[in-house]
């Protein structure tokens, strides 16, 4: 049907493929792009594909990079952040500890109806000149190892209608089929044994209706309905996501070793029966509803050994790696894979693409971003039944995600990975894995307890800084400087989490709480028999004041003191006067004028004190010296 080779043939017309097509047309004009997909638009709203919730990085990609912000604002729902409910699922819903914001944050994120978005994207890319070939499946790809174009064998409508396309570049966006990964033997397990079942209900299912308590309803300024709501229990979480069509997406996600999919994923009726035992309040709300669809995936998570090739091919979206839906990172990996692919194509067209550069792109995603994100999930479902431990986990996960993952993409470092970036990621990831292991061990060593009624990360100064910082734009040198300063803050945060875990799980090993030692955060664990060999009490940095970081968890690990009420809670509540509108308007104005698009290196001074991370030998402090040999912690 097409005599000339295309510059790019994208196999698969889902979100990843369509987004890449638009990105290529925006960034690489003139360029010829074809998208081949087995489906025929228009798609139905709601009952199409899962993947509705987007976070800050994914929303930045869709809104700013792909310039779809007006479409998202008009056609999708604005997301009221993430929200979690813990505790006894059989008691009053208003008694369950709640973790989530009270006022909508200034940066937009969205609840995305995939059918509606993909319909819009098909129309948009067609209008841009992309050749969209529908009702056509890709049978095979014959890769060229030289300068000749690749050949894509396709089948349209039936066995008789067979045709081939040629493309200088070929991109696998075929989702979990992973055509190129399978063909080239690049698939790789990642050790995360999680499964899921999900469906859509054709009406509004509002978490606000789970309680009749007016006091509970008024505890949050805006309606909880607009949040991505999570019902949490040991080894599982259940999502409720509103869609712009008026439908509601509901899903059960579990650690396969604790709640095997065979117990809930065979049918919708079986999922309802599982909910009746584990989340009966939700079950009573939907037991008479017929679903619009029902899907299941056993052990959905996987990795790869290669995603990009200097031989002019790449794998994007679910055709590359898929980790877990908990923090909505699917669109993040679409953003990373598509942006790297577009950058490789740009360099290739300019005669500047090298094998070494492509190796760096693979390294960035597969040894930095991928393992970092996987650490959020692997084995950590065991923490989901502990409200205060998960609050510590969410505080850590959110802060480190904004600090290194989001900033790597938003500051353009995704296009120019450097030895300095790899070294920085290594330090972050080494600490990140230690903290995640600590959290899991902590949850396994103590029984669940309810320590708070409601907790909100926006009350925490470090999170305020990192959130506002997402809009700043910096040079690579400035990016590395800020990443280094933030790493100091994470070292402090890890110390606070470590000593709280020791206090609860290993009380016999806790020294005087007024003189807690400064430790090597990269060696923390709940295995005291290893502390000496790991040189836990021989830190490589000098002690720093942890008082401000401890305030991060005021009211989370224990009830607030009166001092904390006046120092922290009072100011926090003043922000919600008049439903938070005056403060929100002021923040948006100042953010737009003083932070957005600017280096904003001054911003840190408003929220944190950057003590220099001096070598341990440079400073001594009697109150933070290592424990004596006679201490029980040794």
Secondary structure, 3 states (H helix, E strand, C coil): CCCCCEEEEEECCCHHHHHHHHHHHHHCCCCCEEEECCCCCCCCCCCCCCCCECCHHHHHHHHHHCCCHHHHHHHCEECCCEEEECCCCCCCHHHCCEEECCCCCCCCCEECCHHHHHHHHHHHHHHHCCEEECCEEEEEEECCCCCCCEEEEEEECCCCCEEEEEEEEEEECCHHHCHHHHHHCCEECCCCCEEEEEEEECCCCCHHHHCCCHHHHCCCCCCHHHCEEEEEECCEEEEEEECCCCCEEEEEEEECCCCCHHHCCCCHHHHHHHHHHHCHHHHHHHCCCCEEEEEEECCCCEEECCCEECCCEEECHHHCCECCCCCCCHHHHHHHHHHHHHHHHHHHHCCCCCHHHHHHHHHHHHHHHHHHHHHCCCCHHHHCCCHHHHHHHHHHHHHHHHHHHHHHHHCCHHHCCCHHHHHHHHHHHHHHHHHHHHHHHHHHHCCCCCCCCEECHHHCHHHHHHHHHHHCCCCHHHHHHHHHHHHHHHHHHHHHHHHHHHHHHCHHHCCCHHHCCCCCHHHCCCCHHHHCCCCCCCCCECCCCCHHHHHHHCCCCCCCCHHHHHHHHHHHHHCCHHHHHHHHHHHHHHHHHHHCCCCCHHHHHHCCCCCCCCEHHHCCCHHHCCCCCCCCCC
